Amino acid sequence: MRVYNYIFFKIYQILSAFDESPSFASIIVMCWLFLFNSFTLIDYVFQSDVVSAFFKKYSSIPFVIMILAVHFFYFYHNEKHVRIYEKYKNEGKNSAIFGSIGVVLYIFLSILVFFKYTVPYMGGSLK
């Protein structure tokens, strides 16, 4: 969970340039990344049969709501998002640069792999 918390912190830092209270937006971005990675993994493991069936009906809505609820509970329970920020805010300059590059690459690769390899084989659900 340390990596997950660090990714949240870096997204929080990036979004703080655009918003005064970026914790909500950071959680939403984390949910999207988790969903992209989950759908890509499910598609890879089950060879798109399950994913395309998953999107043909409204069965994906409860899954998305559950993921959102779990993320909000994880980050807002006992104000964990504040503790994560306090834990990582004093990191060194070199680790901050490498961490930012790593998180930007993670976001870019998650989106690229999802839209390049998963979406085209979803049976036209997201095309």
N, CA and C atoms as a LAMMPS dump frame, in Angstrom:
ITEM: TIMESTEP
0
ITEM: NUMBER OF ATOMS
381
ITEM: BOX BOUNDS ff ff ff
-5.0000000000000000e+02 5.0000000000000000e+02
-5.0000000000000000e+02 5.0000000000000000e+02
-5.0000000000000000e+02 5.0000000000000000e+02
ITEM: ATOMS id mol type element x y z
1 1 1 N 0.816 -1.198 0
2 1 2 C 0 0 0
3 1 3 C 0.866 1.271 0
4 2 1 N 2.137 1.134 0.327
5 2 2 C 2.991 2.325 0.327
6 2 3 C 3.087 2.93 -1.061
7 3 1 N 3.194 2.091 -2.083
8 3 2 C 3.278 2.594 -3.455
9 3 3 C 1.965 3.283 -3.827
10 4 1 N 0.862 2.663 -3.466
11 4 2 C -0.456 3.232 -3.756
12 4 3 C -0.619 4.589 -3.07
13 5 1 N -0.201 4.669 -1.817
14 5 2 C -0.268 5.944 -1.095
15 5 3 C 0.639 6.992 -1.729
16 6 1 N 1.808 6.569 -2.186
17 6 2 C 2.735 7.51 -2.817
18 6 3 C 2.176 8.024 -4.145
19 7 1 N 1.559 7.146 -4.91
20 7 2 C 0.919 7.584 -6.154
21 7 3 C -0.173 8.597 -5.842
22 8 1 N -0.956 8.329 -4.802
23 8 2 C -1.987 9.284 -4.394
24 8 3 C -1.354 10.632 -4.035
25 9 1 N -0.267 10.595 -3.286
26 9 2 C 0.406 11.834 -2.882
27 9 3 C 0.884 12.629 -4.09
28 10 1 N 1.493 11.958 -5.057
29 10 2 C 1.999 12.659 -6.24
30 10 3 C 0.856 13.224 -7.079
31 11 1 N -0.219 12.473 -7.23
32 11 2 C -1.385 12.995 -7.947
33 11 3 C -1.957 14.187 -7.187
34 12 1 N -1.975 14.09 -5.865
35 12 2 C -2.436 15.199 -5.027
36 12 3 C -1.583 16.443 -5.266
37 13 1 N -0.267 16.258 -5.335
38 13 2 C 0.628 17.392 -5.592
39 13 3 C 0.397 17.994 -6.968
40 14 1 N 0.242 17.154 -7.974
41 14 2 C 0.021 17.648 -9.334
42 14 3 C -1.292 18.419 -9.412
43 15 1 N -2.343 17.879 -8.818
44 15 2 C -3.649 18.531 -8.892
45 15 3 C -3.757 19.748 -7.98
46 16 1 N -2.868 19.864 -6.995
47 16 2 C -2.915 21.03 -6.113
48 16 3 C -2.536 22.31 -6.848
49 17 1 N -1.888 22.183 -8.001
50 17 2 C -1.581 23.364 -8.809
51 17 3 C -2.839 23.93 -9.461
52 18 1 N -3.887 23.101 -9.597
53 18 2 C -5.106 23.522 -10.266
54 18 3 C -6.29 23.707 -9.327
55 19 1 N -6.192 23.197 -8.112
56 19 2 C -7.322 23.198 -7.198
57 19 3 C -6.819 23.442 -5.78
58 20 1 N -7.641 24.122 -4.981
59 20 2 C -7.236 24.388 -3.592
60 20 3 C -7.403 23.167 -2.7
61 21 1 N -8.362 22.311 -3.023
62 21 2 C -8.607 21.106 -2.251
63 21 3 C -8.615 19.905 -3.19
64 22 1 N -7.448 19.398 -3.544
65 22 2 C -7.368 18.36 -4.576
66 22 3 C -7.589 16.93 -4.097
67 23 1 N -7.962 16.723 -2.844
68 23 2 C -8.08 15.347 -2.369
69 23 3 C -9.208 14.601 -3.078
70 24 1 N -10.349 15.24 -3.313
71 24 2 C -11.46 14.591 -4.003
72 24 3 C -11.061 14.226 -5.43
73 25 1 N -10.467 15.164 -6.151
74 25 2 C -10.039 14.907 -7.532
75 25 3 C -8.949 13.84 -7.575
76 26 1 N -8.063 13.819 -6.596
77 26 2 C -7.01 12.803 -6.556
78 26 3 C -7.604 11.414 -6.382
79 27 1 N -8.625 11.3 -5.552
80 27 2 C -9.275 10.008 -5.347
81 27 3 C -9.978 9.562 -6.624
82 28 1 N -10.599 10.486 -7.337
83 28 2 C -11.259 10.145 -8.594
84 28 3 C -10.229 9.668 -9.627
85 29 1 N -9.094 10.349 -9.721
86 29 2 C -8.04 9.925 -10.652
87 29 3 C -7.524 8.543 -10.269
88 30 1 N -7.341 8.296 -8.987
89 30 2 C -6.891 6.979 -8.535
90 30 3 C -7.915 5.903 -8.906
91 31 1 N -9.207 6.217 -8.767
92 31 2 C -10.25 5.252 -9.141
93 31 3 C -10.189 4.938 -10.625
94 32 1 N -10.021 5.959 -11.463
95 32 2 C -9.939 5.724 -12.901
96 32 3 C -8.729 4.866 -13.256
97 33 1 N -7.605 5.16 -12.658
98 33 2 C -6.411 4.358 -12.933
99 33 3 C -6.611 2.913 -12.498
100 34 1 N -7.227 2.731 -11.333
101 34 2 C -7.497 1.385 -10.848
102 34 3 C -8.453 0.656 -11.787
103 35 1 N -9.482 1.349 -12.268
104 35 2 C -10.426 0.726 -13.19
105 35 3 C -9.753 0.394 -14.525
106 36 1 N -8.937 1.307 -15.044
107 36 2 C -8.218 1.025 -16.286
108 36 3 C -7.353 -0.221 -16.128
109 37 1 N -6.606 -0.285 -15.041
110 37 2 C -5.721 -1.433 -14.821
111 37 3 C -6.511 -2.713 -14.582
112 38 1 N -7.634 -2.62 -13.867
113 38 2 C -8.465 -3.797 -13.607
114 38 3 C -9.054 -4.345 -14.895
115 39 1 N -9.622 -3.468 -15.717
116 39 2 C -10.222 -3.926 -16.967
117 39 3 C -9.174 -4.498 -17.918
118 40 1 N -7.992 -3.906 -17.935
119 40 2 C -6.928 -4.422 -18.786
120 40 3 C -6.496 -5.809 -18.313
121 41 1 N -6.357 -5.974 -17.015
122 41 2 C -5.972 -7.274 -16.47
123 41 3 C -7.049 -8.323 -16.715
124 42 1 N -8.306 -7.964 -16.501
125 42 2 C -9.405 -8.905 -16.747
126 42 3 C -9.458 -9.277 -18.22
127 43 1 N -9.286 -8.292 -19.078
128 43 2 C -9.294 -8.554 -20.514
129 43 3 C -8.14 -9.465 -20.913
130 44 1 N -6.984 -9.246 -20.343
131 44 2 C -5.819 -10.058 -20.661
132 44 3 C -5.994 -11.495 -20.168
133 45 1 N -6.511 -11.658 -18.966
134 45 2 C -6.656 -12.992 -18.386
135 45 3 C -7.763 -13.787 -19.073
136 46 1 N -8.907 -13.139 -19.304
137 46 2 C -10.054 -13.86 -19.848
138 46 3 C -10.247 -13.675 -21.347
139 47 1 N -9.289 -13.04 -22.025
140 47 2 C -9.304 -12.875 -23.478
141 47 3 C -10.573 -12.191 -23.983
142 48 1 N -10.99 -11.124 -23.327
143 48 2 C -12.042 -10.188 -23.712
144 48 3 C -13.462 -10.746 -23.684
145 49 1 N -13.682 -12.023 -23.409
146 49 2 C -15.047 -12.529 -23.33
147 49 3 C -15.773 -11.956 -22.129
148 50 1 N -15.113 -11.936 -21.012
149 50 2 C -15.741 -11.445 -19.795
150 50 3 C -15.909 -9.929 -19.837
151 51 1 N -14.913 -9.226 -20.326
152 51 2 C -14.968 -7.766 -20.338
153 51 3 C -16.062 -7.273 -21.27
154 52 1 N -16.181 -7.856 -22.467
155 52 2 C -17.221 -7.392 -23.374
156 52 3 C -18.603 -7.745 -22.834
157 53 1 N -18.755 -8.897 -22.176
158 53 2 C -20.03 -9.231 -21.554
159 53 3 C -20.299 -8.317 -20.363
160 54 1 N -19.237 -7.908 -19.708
161 54 2 C -19.362 -7.03 -18.552
162 54 3 C -19.92 -5.666 -18.947
163 55 1 N -19.563 -5.174 -20.119
164 55 2 C -20.002 -3.862 -20.559
165 55 3 C -21.296 -3.884 -21.368
166 56 1 N -21.756 -5.032 -21.788
167 56 2 C -22.972 -5.073 -22.592
168 56 3 C -24.213 -4.833 -21.747
169 57 1 N -24.135 -5.14 -20.499
170 57 2 C -25.256 -4.913 -19.593
171 57 3 C -24.849 -3.813 -18.628
172 58 1 N -25.725 -3.5 -17.742
173 58 2 C -25.432 -2.465 -16.758
174 58 3 C -24.743 -3.027 -15.522
175 59 1 N -24.157 -4.194 -15.651
176 59 2 C -23.496 -4.813 -14.503
177 59 3 C -22.21 -4.099 -14.112
178 60 1 N -21.683 -3.255 -14.982
179 60 2 C -20.454 -2.538 -14.64
180 60 3 C -20.714 -1.376 -13.69
181 61 1 N -21.945 -0.889 -13.638
182 61 2 C -22.25 0.258 -12.775
183 61 3 C -22.044 -0.081 -11.302
184 62 1 N -22.561 -1.205 -10.779
185 62 2 C -22.277 -1.521 -9.378
186 62 3 C -20.791 -1.712 -9.089
187 63 1 N -20.051 -2.287 -10.052
188 63 2 C -18.612 -2.474 -9.873
189 63 3 C -17.919 -1.12 -9.733
190 64 1 N -18.258 -0.174 -10.587
191 64 2 C -17.646 1.151 -10.537
192 64 3 C -18.024 1.854 -9.241
193 65 1 N -19.28 1.75 -8.83
194 65 2 C -19.713 2.374 -7.574
195 65 3 C -18.998 1.743 -6.39
196 66 1 N -18.813 0.426 -6.428
197 66 2 C -18.103 -0.247 -5.343
198 66 3 C -16.648 0.219 -5.274
199 67 1 N -15.989 0.338 -6.429
200 67 2 C -14.596 0.805 -6.462
201 67 3 C -14.509 2.223 -5.905
202 68 1 N -15.427 3.093 -6.309
203 68 2 C -15.446 4.464 -5.789
204 68 3 C -15.642 4.472 -4.276
205 69 1 N -16.578 3.669 -3.795
206 69 2 C -16.854 3.629 -2.358
207 69 3 C -15.645 3.135 -1.57
208 70 1 N -14.987 2.092 -2.077
209 70 2 C -13.809 1.555 -1.384
210 70 3 C -12.689 2.595 -1.352
211 71 1 N -12.476 3.302 -2.46
212 71 2 C -11.433 4.322 -2.492
213 71 3 C -11.751 5.476 -1.549
214 72 1 N -12.981 5.947 -1.566
215 72 2 C -13.344 7.034 -0.661
216 72 3 C -13.229 6.602 0.795
217 73 1 N -13.66 5.377 1.088
218 73 2 C -13.545 4.899 2.464
219 73 3 C -12.079 4.779 2.867
220 74 1 N -11.239 4.267 1.975
221 74 2 C -9.821 4.09 2.292
222 74 3 C -9.145 5.431 2.568
223 75 1 N -9.394 6.421 1.73
224 75 2 C -8.683 7.684 1.87
225 75 3 C -9.321 8.644 2.869
226 76 1 N -10.618 8.561 3.096
227 76 2 C -11.265 9.494 4.016
228 76 3 C -11.473 8.932 5.417
229 77 1 N -11.339 7.622 5.597
230 77 2 C -11.493 7.049 6.93
231 77 3 C -10.361 7.539 7.837
232 78 1 N -10.722 8.121 8.935
233 78 2 C -9.773 8.714 9.885
234 78 3 C -8.82 9.704 9.21
235 79 1 N -9.302 10.358 8.162
236 79 2 C -8.54 11.371 7.42
237 79 3 C -7.167 10.847 6.987
238 80 1 N -7.183 9.681 6.375
239 80 2 C -5.932 9.078 5.927
240 80 3 C -5.261 9.909 4.845
241 81 1 N -6.051 10.607 4.013
242 81 2 C -5.451 11.422 2.963
243 81 3 C -4.582 12.525 3.553
244 82 1 N -4.936 13.053 4.714
245 82 2 C -4.128 14.071 5.374
246 82 3 C -2.842 13.444 5.92
247 83 1 N -2.948 12.261 6.497
248 83 2 C -1.764 11.581 7.023
249 83 3 C -0.795 11.188 5.907
250 84 1 N -1.331 10.788 4.76
251 84 2 C -0.465 10.455 3.618
252 84 3 C 0.283 11.695 3.162
253 85 1 N -0.418 12.812 3.066
254 85 2 C 0.233 14.056 2.646
255 85 3 C 1.315 14.458 3.644
256 86 1 N 1.016 14.379 4.916
257 86 2 C 1.995 14.747 5.949
258 86 3 C 3.214 13.822 5.923
259 87 1 N 3.005 12.557 5.602
260 87 2 C 4.107 11.596 5.589
261 87 3 C 5.096 11.88 4.466
262 88 1 N 4.593 12.249 3.284
263 88 2 C 5.459 12.384 2.116
264 88 3 C 5.825 13.816 1.755
265 89 1 N 5.296 14.803 2.435
266 89 2 C 5.52 16.186 2.001
267 89 3 C 6.957 16.659 2.195
268 90 1 N 7.718 16.052 3.055
269 90 2 C 9.097 16.469 3.309
270 90 3 C 10.125 15.592 2.608
271 91 1 N 9.746 15.005 1.471
272 91 2 C 10.696 14.151 0.765
273 91 3 C 11.784 15.001 0.117
274 92 1 N 12.911 14.381 -0.152
275 92 2 C 14.041 15.08 -0.749
276 92 3 C 13.772 15.491 -2.184
277 93 1 N 14.606 16.393 -2.67
278 93 2 C 14.409 16.928 -4.021
279 93 3 C 14.588 15.851 -5.083
280 94 1 N 15.622 15.029 -4.966
281 94 2 C 15.86 13.973 -5.962
282 94 3 C 14.742 12.942 -5.965
283 95 1 N 14.322 12.505 -4.79
284 95 2 C 13.239 11.518 -4.741
285 95 3 C 11.927 12.121 -5.218
286 96 1 N 11.738 13.418 -5.017
287 96 2 C 10.52 14.075 -5.516
288 96 3 C 10.514 14.109 -7.038
289 97 1 N 11.659 14.381 -7.636
290 97 2 C 11.736 14.414 -9.1
291 97 3 C 11.521 13.026 -9.691
292 98 1 N 12.233 12.029 -9.15
293 98 2 C 12.072 10.669 -9.66
294 98 3 C 10.669 10.132 -9.389
295 99 1 N 10.107 10.48 -8.254
296 99 2 C 8.736 10.055 -7.939
297 99 3 C 7.724 10.663 -8.884
298 100 1 N 7.891 11.942 -9.195
299 100 2 C 6.969 12.601 -10.129
300 100 3 C 7.073 11.998 -11.522
301 101 1 N 8.293 11.738 -11.968
302 101 2 C 8.484 11.116 -13.286
303 101 3 C 7.865 9.721 -13.308
304 102 1 N 8.073 8.965 -12.242
305 102 2 C 7.504 7.619 -12.16
306 102 3 C 5.985 7.618 -12.174
307 103 1 N 5.379 8.53 -11.446
308 103 2 C 3.922 8.581 -11.402
309 103 3 C 3.351 9.043 -12.737
310 104 1 N 3.981 10.023 -13.376
311 104 2 C 3.515 10.472 -14.689
312 104 3 C 3.636 9.329 -15.703
313 105 1 N 4.715 8.574 -15.655
314 105 2 C 4.869 7.409 -16.54
315 105 3 C 3.814 6.343 -16.242
316 106 1 N 3.537 6.116 -14.973
317 106 2 C 2.516 5.148 -14.582
318 106 3 C 1.15 5.559 -15.129
319 107 1 N 0.804 6.825 -14.987
320 107 2 C -0.479 7.31 -15.5
321 107 3 C -0.524 7.176 -17.017
322 108 1 N 0.532 7.622 -17.681
323 108 2 C 0.585 7.558 -19.134
324 108 3 C 0.483 6.115 -19.631
325 109 1 N 1.245 5.21 -19.045
326 109 2 C 1.224 3.814 -19.479
327 109 3 C -0.11 3.134 -19.176
328 110 1 N -0.723 3.465 -18.041
329 110 2 C -2.03 2.886 -17.725
330 110 3 C -3.063 3.281 -18.764
331 111 1 N -3.081 4.552 -19.121
332 111 2 C -4.044 5.037 -20.106
333 111 3 C -3.727 4.476 -21.487
334 112 1 N -2.453 4.471 -21.863
335 112 2 C -2.05 3.968 -23.175
336 112 3 C -2.402 2.494 -23.35
337 113 1 N -2.05 1.681 -22.385
338 113 2 C -2.318 0.242 -22.485
339 113 3 C -3.82 -0.019 -22.508
340 114 1 N -4.576 0.701 -21.692
341 114 2 C -6.017 0.493 -21.67
342 114 3 C -6.64 0.821 -23.02
343 115 1 N -6.351 1.995 -23.563
344 115 2 C -6.999 2.4 -24.805
345 115 3 C -6.414 1.729 -26.053
346 116 1 N -5.181 1.294 -25.986
347 116 2 C -4.581 0.654 -27.158
348 116 3 C -4.875 -0.841 -27.21
349 117 1 N -4.87 -1.521 -26.075
350 117 2 C -4.977 -2.972 -26.08
351 117 3 C -6.281 -3.516 -25.531
352 118 1 N -6.982 -2.77 -24.718
353 118 2 C -8.204 -3.289 -24.122
354 118 3 C -9.447 -2.789 -24.843
355 119 1 N -9.537 -1.516 -25.072
356 119 2 C -10.734 -0.93 -25.676
357 119 3 C -11.048 -1.498 -27.054
358 120 1 N -10.079 -1.673 -27.946
359 120 2 C -10.436 -2.196 -29.28
360 120 3 C -11.035 -3.604 -29.262
361 121 1 N -10.788 -4.353 -28.21
362 121 2 C -11.265 -5.741 -28.158
363 121 3 C -12.442 -5.941 -27.203
364 122 1 N -13.107 -4.859 -26.859
365 122 2 C -14.218 -4.966 -25.922
366 122 3 C -15.552 -5.207 -26.637
367 123 1 N -15.526 -5.583 -27.846
368 123 2 C -16.764 -5.897 -28.543
369 123 3 C -17.548 -4.666 -28.937
370 124 1 N -16.89 -3.544 -29.099
371 124 2 C -17.577 -2.32 -29.508
372 124 3 C -18.264 -1.589 -28.388
373 125 1 N -18.052 -2.005 -27.16
374 125 2 C -18.742 -1.393 -26.039
375 125 3 C -18.301 0.028 -25.783
376 126 1 N -17.01 0.302 -25.922
377 126 2 C -16.508 1.641 -25.648
378 126 3 C -16.024 2.356 -26.901
379 127 1 N -16.299 1.81 -28.05
380 127 2 C -15.859 2.445 -29.299
381 127 3 C -16.789 3.566 -29.689
